[in-house]
Amino acid sequence: MGVVRPVGHEERLSLIEHLDELRTRLIYCIVAFVVCFSICYWQNNWLLQTINKPLQSTQNLDGKKRSKDPLEEAARFQIRSGAAQKQAVAAFRSASRLYGALAADPSLSARQRALARDAAAQNAAAAASQAVAAAAVPTNRGRQPITLGVTEPFVTTFTVAAYAAILLSLPIILWQAYAFVLPAFSPAERRVALPLMLMVPALFISGVAFGYFVALPRAINFLQNFNDESFDILIRAADYYKFSVVLLLVIGILFQIPVGVLAVTRLGVISARQLGRNRGYVILGLAIVAAIATPTPDPVTMLIAMAPLVVLFEASILLARFFERRAERRAEQEWDEDDDPAVS
């Protein structure tokens, strides 16, 4: 029995054969997850750096925005101290050359030339020490999450790689789940289910991309800069990655709204016209869902998560109306063909 090919609706399988097919498809899912996990764990440094980028983008090190975060103030002091030390190196070297020229001037007395030689040596030594200090200014100023336990770096890396592997293997897992339940659908139901199942991974990945590039940086920026003058803001790695994964997962799931709308309209549970007339209640429900689903209570994160949901809902209504009109035209053509005596 093939596993890649779904079982036909007309085929009849025994309970043992169904269990055997389920076992084989679960093995396919596990193999896909293990392969994706191996790749993610192999590239765990790149993966962690990618997840840390939204956190680093919230830093205010150039001083353009007023921030009283003690850690950011210390980082800005280091940056400005390094710039001042580089300028001091140039000044000390210029002074050393000047005193060196005075030490060689025969018009000066021996005492004056000796003082000039000492000043040249002192400025050269000061320039060297300032150059060493300027080179020691930290260059890696990106904010990194902290770990507290001995095993936490390994456990956190392992967990992040597992979450990323789930995301990568999701299309294969969804296909195996769809192929297993597909024989229970009639041909008409299969025509409805197939496009919806194909939309699920695409919409999920779109939601994760929207969350990573739009929602996550803005949510972190708001939360990390909120009342920052009262706290030394240290971010624990496990908490940050949990927050990021939950937010991306929730937004990816919420992006499945078009699938739900198309499912209920194509199955005849409700029409697109009825959804359009009651969009006010739907938008209110989306606001409640976004408020409950987002992992933080702030309104900014909720609004960021809610905005694309409203857009997706309106787009799904338009798409549902398109399918309804096409179905109506197909039904009218079939009715005309049945009534045409030439056809009969």
C-alpha positions in Angstrom: 0.0 0.0 0.0 1.5 3.4 -1.0 2.0 6.0 1.6 2.8 9.0 -0.5 -0.4 8.5 -2.5 -3.6 9.0 -0.5 -6.0 6.1 -0.3 -8.9 6.4 -2.7 -12.5 7.1 -1.5 -13.7 3.8 -3.0 -11.1 1.6 -1.4 -12.0 -0.4 1.7 -9.4 -1.1 4.3 -9.5 -3.2 7.4 -8.7 -1.8 10.9 -5.3 -3.4 10.8 -4.6 -1.7 7.4 -5.7 1.6 8.7 -3.4 1.3 11.8 -0.6 0.2 9.5 -1.1 3.3 7.3 -1.2 5.5 10.4 2.0 4.0 11.7 3.8 4.5 8.4 2.6 8.1 8.1 3.7 8.8 11.6 7.1 7.4 10.7 7.2 9.8 7.8 6.4 12.7 10.1 9.0 11.7 12.6 11.7 11.3 9.9 10.8 14.7 8.5 11.1 16.3 12.0 14.4 14.6 12.8 15.9 15.7 9.5 14.7 19.3 10.0 15.9 19.2 13.6 19.4 18.0 12.6 19.7 20.9 10.1 18.4 23.5 12.7 20.7 22.2 15.4 23.6 22.2 13.0 22.9 25.8 12.2 22.0 26.8 15.8 24.3 29.8 15.9 22.7 31.3 12.8 19.3 30.4 14.2 19.9 32.1 17.5 21.3 35.2 15.9 18.3 35.4 13.6 15.9 35.3 16.6 18.0 37.8 18.6 17.9 40.4 15.8 14.5 41.8 16.9 15.8 42.2 20.4 19.0 43.9 19.2 17.0 46.3 17.0 15.4 47.8 20.1 18.6 49.2 21.4 19.2 52.9 21.6 22.9 53.3 21.4 23.2 56.4 19.2 21.4 58.6 21.7 18.9 59.9 19.1 16.0 58.7 21.3 16.0 59.7 25.0 16.5 56.6 27.0 17.4 56.2 30.7 18.0 52.5 30.7 21.2 52.1 32.8 22.6 49.4 30.6 22.1 51.5 27.5 23.6 54.5 29.2 26.7 52.5 30.1 27.0 51.2 26.5 26.7 54.8 25.1 29.4 55.9 27.6 31.7 53.2 26.3 31.1 54.1 22.7 31.8 57.8 23.3 34.8 57.1 25.5 36.3 55.0 22.7 35.7 57.8 20.2 37.4 60.3 22.6 40.3 58.0 23.2 40.9 57.7 19.4 41.0 61.4 19.2 43.4 61.6 22.1 45.8 59.2 20.4 46.0 61.5 17.4 46.5 64.6 19.7 49.2 62.9 21.8 51.1 61.8 18.7 51.0 65.3 17.2 52.3 66.7 20.5 55.0 64.0 20.6 56.2 65.0 17.1 56.1 68.7 18.1 58.2 68.2 21.2 60.6 65.9 19.2 61.1 68.8 16.8 61.8 71.2 19.6 64.3 68.7 21.2 66.3 68.9 18.0 66.2 72.7 17.7 69.8 74.0 18.3 68.5 77.5 19.2 67.1 76.2 22.5 69.1 75.7 25.6 70.2 72.2 26.7 67.7 72.3 29.6 64.8 73.2 27.2 65.8 70.5 24.8 65.9 68.0 27.6 62.4 69.0 28.7 61.2 68.7 25.1 62.6 65.2 24.9 60.8 64.2 28.1 57.6 65.7 26.9 57.9 63.9 23.6 58.5 60.6 25.4 55.6 61.2 27.7 53.2 62.0 24.8 54.4 59.0 22.9 53.7 56.8 25.9 50.3 58.4 26.4 49.4 57.9 22.8 50.4 54.2 23.0 48.3 53.6 26.2 45.3 55.5 24.7 45.6 53.3 21.6 45.5 50.2 23.7 42.5 51.5 25.7 40.6 52.5 22.5 41.2 49.0 21.0 39.8 47.4 24.2 36.4 49.2 23.9 33.8 46.4 23.4 32.7 46.0 19.7 30.0 43.4 20.3 27.4 45.8 21.7 24.3 43.8 20.6 21.9 43.0 23.4 22.0 39.3 24.1 19.6 37.3 26.4 21.2 35.9 29.5 21.2 32.3 30.9 21.2 31.5 34.6 21.6 27.8 34.9 24.5 25.5 34.1 22.5 23.5 31.5 20.3 26.4 30.3 22.5 27.3 27.2 22.3 23.7 25.9 18.6 23.2 26.8 17.6 26.6 25.3 19.5 25.9 22.1 17.9 22.5 21.9 14.4 23.9 22.4 14.8 26.6 19.8 16.1 24.1 17.3 13.1 21.9 18.0 10.6 24.8 17.5 12.3 25.7 14.2 12.2 22.1 13.1 8.5 21.9 13.7 8.0 25.0 11.6 10.1 23.6 8.7 8.5 20.1 8.8 5.0 21.4 9.1 4.1 21.2 5.4 5.1 17.5 5.4 3.2 16.8 8.6 0.1 18.5 7.3 0.2 16.6 4.1 0.5 13.3 5.9 -2.4 14.2 8.1 -4.5 15.3 5.1 -3.6 12.2 3.1 -4.7 10.0 6.1 -8.1 11.6 6.5 -8.7 12.2 2.8 -10.4 8.8 2.1 -13.3 9.7 4.4 -14.2 12.6 2.1 -16.5 12.3 -0.8 -15.2 13.7 -4.2 -17.2 16.9 -3.7 -15.9 17.3 -0.1 -12.4 16.6 -1.4 -12.6 19.5 -3.9 -13.4 21.7 -1.0 -10.7 20.3 1.4 -7.8 20.2 -1.0 -7.4 24.0 -1.6 -8.0 24.6 2.1 -5.2 22.2 3.1 -2.8 23.8 0.6 -3.6 27.2 2.1 -2.8 26.1 5.7 1.0 25.9 5.5 1.2 29.0 3.2 -0.8 31.1 5.5 1.0 29.8 8.6 4.4 30.7 7.1 3.0 34.1 6.0 1.8 34.7 9.6 5.2 33.7 11.0 7.0 36.0 8.6 4.6 38.9 9.5 5.2 38.2 13.2 9.0 38.1 12.8 9.5 41.2 10.6 6.6 43.4 11.9 4.9 42.3 15.1 7.9 41.0 17.2 10.3 44.0 16.8 7.5 46.5 17.7 6.2 44.4 20.6 9.8 44.1 22.0 10.5 47.7 21.4 7.4 48.8 23.3 7.9 46.4 26.2 11.6 46.9 26.7 11.4 50.7 26.6 8.4 50.9 28.9 9.4 52.6 32.2 13.0 51.6 31.4 14.5 54.2 33.8 13.3 52.3 36.7 14.9 48.9 35.8 18.1 47.2 34.8 16.5 45.3 32.0 18.1 41.9 31.7 16.3 39.4 29.5 16.5 35.7 30.2 17.0 33.6 27.2 14.3 31.0 28.0 11.7 33.7 28.6 12.6 35.7 25.5 12.6 32.6 23.2 9.3 31.4 24.7 7.8 34.8 24.2 9.0 35.0 20.6 7.9 31.4 19.7 4.5 31.8 21.3 3.9 35.2 19.6 4.9 33.8 16.2 2.9 30.6 16.7 -0.2 32.5 17.7 0.0 34.9 14.7 0.6 31.9 12.4 -2.5 30.2 13.7 -4.6 33.4 13.6 -3.6 33.8 9.9 -5.7 30.7 9.3 -8.9 32.9 9.3 -9.3 32.6 5.5 -9.3 28.9 5.7 -12.1 28.9 8.3 -14.1 31.5 6.4 -13.8 29.5 3.1 -14.6 26.3 4.8 -17.9 27.4 6.4 -19.0 29.2 3.2 -18.1 26.4 0.8 -19.8 23.8 3.0 -22.9 26.0 3.1 -22.9 26.7 6.8 -23.0 30.5 6.3 -22.9 32.7 3.2 -20.4 35.5 2.4 -23.2 38.0 2.4 -24.2 37.1 5.9 -20.6 37.4 7.1 -20.3 40.8 5.4 -23.5 42.1 7.2 -22.2 40.9 10.5 -18.6 42.1 10.1 -18.8 44.4 13.1 -19.4 41.4 15.5 -16.6 39.5 13.7 -14.1 42.4 14.1 -15.1 42.6 17.8 -14.4 38.9 18.1 -11.1 39.3 16.4 -10.1 42.0 18.9 -11.0 39.7 21.8 -9.1 36.8 20.2 -6.0 38.9 19.6 -6.2 40.2 23.2 -6.4 36.7 24.6 -3.9 35.1 22.2 -1.1 37.6 22.4 1.3 36.7 25.2 1.5 40.2 26.6 -1.3 42.5 28.0 -0.2 45.7 26.2 -2.6 47.1 23.6 0.2 47.8 21.0 1.0 44.0 20.5 -2.8 43.3 20.4 -3.4 45.9 17.7 -0.4 44.8 15.7 -1.7 41.2 15.8 -5.3 42.3 15.1 -4.6 44.5 12.0 -3.7 41.7 9.5 -6.6 39.6 10.8 -9.1 42.2 9.8 -7.4 42.5 6.4 -7.4 38.7 6.0 -11.1 38.5 7.0 -12.1 41.1 4.4 -10.0 39.3 1.8 -11.5 36.0 2.6 -15.1 37.4 2.3 -14.1 38.7 -1.2 -12.7 35.3 -2.1 -15.8 33.5 -0.7 -18.1 35.7 -2.8 -16.0 34.8 -5.9 -16.4 31.1 -5.3 -20.1 31.5 -4.6 -20.7 33.4 -7.8 -18.7 30.8 -9.7 -20.7 28.0 -8.1 -24.0 29.8 -9.0 -22.9 30.2 -12.6 -22.0 26.5 -12.8 -25.4 25.6 -11.3 -27.2 27.8 -13.8 -25.3 26.2 -16.7 -26.1 22.7 -15.4 -29.8 23.8 -15.1 -29.8 25.2 -18.6 -28.3 22.0 -20.0 -30.9 19.9 -18.2 -33.7 22.0 -19.6 -32.3 22.1 -23.2 -34.2 19.5 -25.2 -31.3 19.3 -27.8 -29.0 18.2 -25.0 -31.4 15.6 -23.8 
